[in-house]
Amino acid sequence: VYNNVSDSLLVSGANSIPEFYKIYESYAERIVTKFMLEGVTFENPSSVVIEDSVEIGPDTYIGSNVRLLGNTVIGRGVVIEGDSLIRNSKIDENSVLKLSCYIDSSEIHSNCSVGPFAHLRPGTILKGSVKVGNFVEIKKSTIGDHSKVNHLSYIGDASVGDDVNIGAGTITCNYDGYVKSKTTIENGAFIGSNTSLVAPVKIGKGSVIGAGSVITKDVTPDSLAISRAQQVERNGWVTRKKQKS
């Protein structure tokens, strides 16, 4: 029946789970070998999972335990460190994904750095030379050229311009329990650490947000905005408390 089939793997059958995985391993090895012959380097070829719909450019490095799924396109010279999962996403040339990144339905343009431990959710676009650091989550947002979201931040439903610095612990409060609203951060803005941007809100070009602020109103360009309680200090309070105890 199969005399005209040139590839026996395509018609192989499995009568048990071990037989199924034997066939799967053969097919997976074939995909990895194809990319190796096209100039892709693998740290541990047997540990990766690559679906046959994936495209990978030459001079790319793939670390251990990486999974490339769906309609994923990897450009030339990309580095993907171990334990990362990328699904239905596009990563342009010379970008670096550090350890343990989860990238889903996102676009990463050239010369970006992402991770370690970063999560890009559907609808995320990183323009050129963007830096996204450890424990950062971005969802349905565009981050402009040369902007940075380096530490422990959540950016959702936002438009971030070029050359923006977003400090550690910054979050966009995009959901009020009923609707999701948009945050706009214009070019050159500086967002201080531990800032909450309550959407809908617009941060003007070149403005600075003081650390620890909760911003609920639009900030005009070239302005300093600070919104936090005044610090109070009561000298000798600790000693008096101990004496009462």
One Martini backbone bead per residue (centre of mass of N, CA, C, O) as a GRO file, in nm:
protein
  245
    1VAL     BB    1   0.056   0.063  -0.018
    2TYR     BB    2   0.357   0.225   0.046
    3ASN     BB    3   0.547   0.227  -0.214
    4ASN     BB    4   0.519   0.564  -0.277
    5VAL     BB    5   0.666   0.621  -0.006
    6SER     BB    6   0.962   0.796   0.092
    7ASP     BB    7   0.846   0.844   0.398
    8SER     BB    8   0.803   0.641   0.669
    9LEU     BB    9   0.727   0.843   0.899
   10LEU     BB   10   0.442   0.933   0.777
   11VAL     BB   11   0.332   0.605   0.823
   12SER     BB   12   0.363   0.566   1.109
   13GLY     BB   13   0.279   0.358   1.380
   14ALA     BB   14   0.092   0.339   1.701
   15ASN     BB   15   0.026   0.109   1.993
   16SER     BB   16   0.176   0.309   2.194
   17ILE     BB   17   0.328   0.538   2.381
   18PRO     BB   18   0.625   0.461   2.326
   19GLU     BB   19   0.588   0.459   2.014
   20PHE     BB   20   0.506   0.752   1.984
   21TYR     BB   21   0.771   0.880   2.104
   22LYS     BB   22   0.959   0.763   1.897
   23ILE     BB   23   0.841   0.916   1.659
   24TYR     BB   24   0.864   1.201   1.776
   25GLU     BB   25   1.175   1.204   1.811
   26SER     BB   26   1.239   1.172   1.511
   27TYR     BB   27   1.098   1.434   1.419
   28ALA     BB   28   1.246   1.633   1.605
   29GLU     BB   29   1.531   1.569   1.501
   30ARG     BB   30   1.481   1.660   1.211
   31ILE     BB   31   1.429   1.960   1.268
   32VAL     BB   32   1.698   2.026   1.408
   33THR     BB   33   1.886   1.938   1.179
   34LYS     BB   34   1.789   2.142   0.973
   35PHE     BB   35   1.887   2.396   1.137
   36MET     BB   36   2.183   2.320   1.163
   37LEU     BB   37   2.235   2.326   0.848
   38GLU     BB   38   2.140   2.653   0.862
   39GLY     BB   39   2.308   2.776   1.135
   40VAL     BB   40   2.208   2.653   1.405
   41THR     BB   41   2.255   2.666   1.756
   42PHE     BB   42   2.279   2.407   2.010
   43GLU     BB   43   2.316   2.313   2.331
   44ASN     BB   44   2.053   2.091   2.343
   45PRO     BB   45   1.888   1.930   2.108
   46SER     BB   46   1.706   1.714   2.280
   47SER     BB   47   1.548   1.954   2.460
   48VAL     BB   48   1.391   2.062   2.225
   49VAL     BB   49   1.097   2.240   2.088
   50ILE     BB   50   0.990   2.219   1.735
   51GLU     BB   51   0.785   2.329   1.515
   52ASP     BB   52   0.721   2.311   1.165
   53SER     BB   53   0.623   2.635   1.161
   54VAL     BB   54   0.902   2.728   1.217
   55GLU     BB   55   1.138   3.007   1.201
   56ILE     BB   56   1.506   3.020   1.145
   57GLY     BB   57   1.784   3.189   1.156
   58PRO     BB   58   2.095   3.237   1.120
   59ASP     BB   59   2.310   3.255   1.397
   60THR     BB   60   2.149   3.107   1.608
   61TYR     BB   61   2.073   3.062   1.962
   62ILE     BB   62   1.983   2.759   2.149
   63GLY     BB   63   1.883   2.656   2.435
   64SER     BB   64   1.775   2.483   2.682
   65ASN     BB   65   1.441   2.407   2.695
   66VAL     BB   66   1.318   2.507   2.431
   67ARG     BB   67   1.006   2.656   2.296
   68LEU     BB   68   0.876   2.642   1.957
   69LEU     BB   69   0.564   2.781   1.851
   70GLY     BB   70   0.398   2.793   1.584
   71ASN     BB   71   0.414   3.122   1.428
   72THR     BB   72   0.735   3.138   1.449
   73VAL     BB   73   0.990   3.406   1.411
   74ILE     BB   74   1.343   3.391   1.366
   75GLY     BB   75   1.609   3.568   1.339
   76ARG     BB   76   1.913   3.677   1.297
   77GLY     BB   77   2.123   3.641   1.574
   78VAL     BB   78   1.972   3.504   1.794
   79VAL     BB   79   1.918   3.479   2.155
   80ILE     BB   80   1.814   3.177   2.340
   81GLU     BB   81   1.770   3.091   2.635
   82GLY     BB   82   1.681   2.892   2.867
   83ASP     BB   83   1.350   2.806   2.943
   84SER     BB   84   1.185   2.897   2.691
   85LEU     BB   85   0.873   3.039   2.556
   86ILE     BB   86   0.747   3.046   2.209
   87ARG     BB   87   0.445   3.199   2.066
   88ASN     BB   88   0.339   3.347   1.795
   89SER     BB   89   0.623   3.497   1.719
   90LYS     BB   90   0.849   3.786   1.667
   91ILE     BB   91   1.212   3.786   1.610
   92ASP     BB   92   1.458   3.986   1.559
   93GLU     BB   93   1.760   4.071   1.501
   94ASN     BB   94   1.986   4.054   1.773
   95SER     BB   95   1.828   3.936   1.992
   96VAL     BB   96   1.766   3.883   2.356
   97LEU     BB   97   1.688   3.590   2.551
   98LYS     BB   98   1.664   3.516   2.855
   99LEU     BB   99   1.594   3.340   3.105
  100SER     BB  100   1.274   3.245   3.136
  101CYS     BB  101   1.074   3.309   2.891
  102TYR     BB  102   0.740   3.442   2.799
  103ILE     BB  103   0.613   3.426   2.461
  104ASP     BB  104   0.301   3.577   2.332
  105SER     BB  105   0.195   3.720   2.066
  106SER     BB  106   0.468   3.881   1.968
  107GLU     BB  107   0.696   4.168   1.917
  108ILE     BB  108   1.052   4.171   1.836
  109HIS     BB  109   1.282   4.371   1.767
  110SER     BB  110   1.578   4.481   1.713
  111ASN     BB  111   1.810   4.477   1.973
  112CYS     BB  112   1.688   4.328   2.208
  113SER     BB  113   1.615   4.289   2.569
  114VAL     BB  114   1.506   3.990   2.753
  115GLY     BB  115   1.529   3.960   3.074
  116PRO     BB  116   1.479   3.762   3.304
  117PHE     BB  117   1.165   3.663   3.368
  118ALA     BB  118   0.965   3.724   3.124
  119HIS     BB  119   0.629   3.859   3.017
  120LEU     BB  120   0.473   3.830   2.699
  121ARG     BB  121   0.178   3.924   2.591
  122PRO     BB  122  -0.063   3.971   2.396
  123GLY     BB  123   0.019   4.261   2.193
  124THR     BB  124   0.321   4.290   2.201
  125ILE     BB  125   0.558   4.568   2.133
  126LEU     BB  126   0.902   4.586   2.045
  127LYS     BB  127   1.113   4.794   1.964
  128GLY     BB  128   1.408   4.916   1.917
  129SER     BB  129   1.627   4.864   2.177
  130VAL     BB  130   1.482   4.720   2.400
  131LYS     BB  131   1.435   4.693   2.765
  132VAL     BB  132   1.357   4.388   2.943
  133GLY     BB  133   1.336   4.264   3.250
  134ASN     BB  134   1.294   4.132   3.546
  135PHE     BB  135   0.979   4.067   3.625
  136VAL     BB  136   0.816   4.138   3.354
  137GLU     BB  137   0.491   4.261   3.242
  138ILE     BB  138   0.334   4.251   2.912
  139LYS     BB  139   0.025   4.399   2.769
  140LYS     BB  140  -0.099   4.536   2.506
  141SER     BB  141   0.185   4.683   2.409
  142THR     BB  142   0.395   4.968   2.325
  143ILE     BB  143   0.753   4.993   2.287
  144GLY     BB  144   0.982   5.212   2.229
  145ASP     BB  145   1.263   5.324   2.134
  146HIS     BB  146   1.500   5.281   2.388
  147SER     BB  147   1.339   5.157   2.603
  148LYS     BB  148   1.268   5.094   2.968
  149VAL     BB  149   1.186   4.776   3.156
  150ASN     BB  150   1.361   4.636   3.415
  151HIS     BB  151   1.167   4.609   3.694
  152LEU     BB  152   0.895   4.489   3.843
  153SER     BB  153   0.664   4.522   3.605
  154TYR     BB  154   0.342   4.658   3.477
  155ILE     BB  155   0.224   4.659   3.130
  156GLY     BB  156  -0.105   4.775   3.027
  157ASP     BB  157  -0.259   4.922   2.784
  158ALA     BB  158  -0.002   5.065   2.626
  159SER     BB  159   0.182   5.371   2.526
  160VAL     BB  160   0.529   5.381   2.454
  161GLY     BB  161   0.778   5.564   2.390
  162ASP     BB  162   1.069   5.706   2.339
  163ASP     BB  163   1.308   5.712   2.578
  164VAL     BB  164   1.193   5.546   2.818
  165ASN     BB  165   1.175   5.533   3.183
  166ILE     BB  166   1.095   5.250   3.391
  167GLY     BB  167   1.061   5.188   3.701
  168ALA     BB  168   1.056   5.007   3.963
  169GLY     BB  169   0.726   4.895   4.027
  170THR     BB  170   0.562   4.968   3.789
  171ILE     BB  171   0.210   5.048   3.716
  172THR     BB  172  -0.078   4.979   3.527
  173CYS     BB  173  -0.412   5.081   3.595
  174ASN     BB  174  -0.636   4.930   3.362
  175TYR     BB  175  -0.851   4.809   3.584
  176ASP     BB  176  -1.190   4.870   3.743
  177GLY     BB  177  -1.390   4.599   3.693
  178TYR     BB  178  -1.510   4.681   3.383
  179VAL     BB  179  -1.271   4.842   3.240
  180LYS     BB  180  -1.023   4.910   2.994
  181SER     BB  181  -0.748   5.132   3.000
  182LYS     BB  182  -0.530   5.385   2.880
  183THR     BB  183  -0.176   5.437   2.852
  184THR     BB  184   0.030   5.734   2.803
  185ILE     BB  185   0.381   5.758   2.701
  186GLU     BB  186   0.596   5.982   2.617
  187ASN     BB  187   0.868   6.099   2.508
  188GLY     BB  188   1.123   6.098   2.759
  189ALA     BB  189   1.011   5.978   2.998
  190PHE     BB  190   1.009   5.958   3.370
  191ILE     BB  191   0.959   5.676   3.584
  192GLY     BB  192   0.935   5.622   3.892
  193SER     BB  193   0.947   5.428   4.141
  194ASN     BB  194   0.657   5.300   4.251
  195THR     BB  195   0.437   5.353   4.025
  196SER     BB  196   0.096   5.462   3.962
  197LEU     BB  197  -0.106   5.431   3.667
  198VAL     BB  198  -0.426   5.566   3.624
  199ALA     BB  199  -0.653   5.471   3.414
  200PRO     BB  200  -0.684   5.722   3.222
  201VAL     BB  201  -0.353   5.833   3.101
  202LYS     BB  202  -0.111   6.112   3.048
  203ILE     BB  203   0.238   6.137   2.967
  204GLY     BB  204   0.438   6.373   2.894
  205LYS     BB  205   0.686   6.502   2.734
  206GLY     BB  206   0.968   6.486   2.944
  207SER     BB  207   0.861   6.387   3.199
  208VAL     BB  208   0.837   6.357   3.568
  209ILE     BB  209   0.805   6.090   3.807
  210GLY     BB  210   0.780   6.043   4.122
  211ALA     BB  211   0.845   5.841   4.352
  212GLY     BB  212   0.552   5.686   4.475
  213SER     BB  213   0.328   5.751   4.276
  214VAL     BB  214  -0.020   5.854   4.212
  215ILE     BB  215  -0.158   5.871   3.888
  216THR     BB  216  -0.479   6.041   3.775
  217LYS     BB  217  -0.351   6.264   3.590
  218ASP     BB  218  -0.250   6.450   3.360
  219VAL     BB  219   0.077   6.520   3.219
  220THR     BB  220   0.265   6.764   3.129
  221PRO     BB  221   0.505   6.866   2.959
  222ASP     BB  222   0.792   6.922   3.130
  223SER     BB  223   0.719   6.778   3.410
  224LEU     BB  224   0.659   6.754   3.763
  225ALA     BB  225   0.526   6.462   3.933
  226ILE     BB  226   0.365   6.444   4.263
  227SER     BB  227   0.202   6.164   4.462
  228ARG     BB  228   0.223   6.196   4.814
  229ALA     BB  229   0.274   6.161   5.127
  230GLN     BB  230   0.377   6.314   5.397
  231GLN     BB  231   0.640   6.304   5.593
  232VAL     BB  232   0.659   6.160   5.925
  233GLU     BB  233   0.825   6.253   6.241
  234ARG     BB  234   0.885   6.094   6.573
  235ASN     BB  235   1.069   6.170   6.821
  236GLY     BB  236   1.113   5.903   7.053
  237TRP     BB  237   0.888   5.684   7.008
  238VAL     BB  238   1.029   5.411   7.074
  239THR     BB  239   1.099   5.463   7.370
  240ARG     BB  240   0.809   5.522   7.471
  241LYS     BB  241   0.692   5.247   7.388
  242LYS     BB  242   0.873   5.071   7.568
  243GLN     BB  243   0.791   5.199   7.840
  244LYS     BB  244   0.482   5.122   7.821
  245SER     BB  245   0.551   4.802   7.796
   0.00000   0.00000   0.00000
